[in-house]
Amino acid sequence: MLSDLLASDPEITVAGLAGDGRQALTRIRELKPDLVTLDIDMPGLDGMDALVEIRKLYPKLPVIMFSTLTERGAAITLDALARGASDYVAKPAPSEPPERSHERVQKELIRKIKCLCAERAPRSQPGPRSTSPSVRPQPRIDVVAIGTSTGGPSALSELIPQFPADFPVPIVIVQHMPPLFTHLLAERLNALAPLAVREGKEGEKLQRGQVWIAPGDQHMTVVRKATDFLLGLNRDPHENSCRPAVDVLFRSVAQSYGANVLAVVLTGMGSDGTQGAAAIRGAGGEVIVQDEESSVVWGMPGKIVAASLADHIFPLSGIAPEVVRRVSMRRAFAAAAHL
């Protein structure tokens, strides 16, 4: 089925097929494909073990996993992303009409293949990008908002555990994922991090040191009521083909917190977050992004840089220390100014 779906696109050639992990490793060596799609359940060497071997032999080869929208499938997919898979596509569900499921898989898979392969293509003008910070007012930071997509679960697993237990402001996150996946991602990050990480809930009051992840298939917002900041959830139309969408969260924190926002945009496909970043910058807040070298896909952060909305660009390894430094410094300055 997958071979037929991919063959329908004139820009894609199916280089070869493999029925198990061992055969896949042999075919990859012989055919040198631009990208591999990999099922979890295969006889002999299964998809997870095959992925580990692929990453040892071909660290930069894009791999898209196929998984089921079940709790077991979601958990295994998160394991695969942690072990180096580039992205995933959900298999057709038994309840999904065949025509609709084939169309969904075809559209999603082809879009991700083209994007991941484009990331590997040589750049026509690979000149260095400026990472000089913009000179702007430096207000106190009261919230950190993070947006990410492709490559995000792995990036968040590296980023969030670096925040200390006494981190003084809440963190709100949009990661493009289905409902079950976001719940399991929150559980995994909670087990890794000193901070409490949970899936967002309607009406929850934001407090220092909390991390909230937008639930799959729901937009997450922050609303100010008097001196409190509360989470809101809704199923308004998709934005940038996404729900949750980074733009929705970013616009809401810009409106609620004004200039007291630090936004972080990590690896991800597409342009979600660009309009929201403009809203945050317009309100006086700051936006920092992950650099191209450390991103799985430099779509989301790259679009913000192209729109001149990034205050600074950092490798993934440098983002948490910089966020901690900026939050601590700005809050100390603000406290001193009130003495």
Secondary structure, DSSP 4 states (H G I P E B T S, - for coil): -HHHHHHTSTT-------SSHHHHHHHHHHH--S-EEEES--SSS-HHHHHHHHHHH-TT--EEEEE-SSHHHHHHHHHHHHTT--EEEEPPPTTS-HHHHHHHHHHHHHHHHHHHHHHHSPPSS-PPPP-PPP----PPP-EEEEEE-TTHHHHHHHHGGGS-TT--S-EEEEE---HHHHHHHHHHHHHH-SSEEEE--TTPBP-TTEEEEPPTTSEEEEEEETTEEEEEEE-PPPBTTBSS-HHHHHHHHHHHHTT-EEEEE-SBSSSTTHHHHHHHHHTT-EEEEE-TTT-S-BHHHHHHHHTT--SEEE-HHHHHHHHHHHHHHHHHHHHHHT-
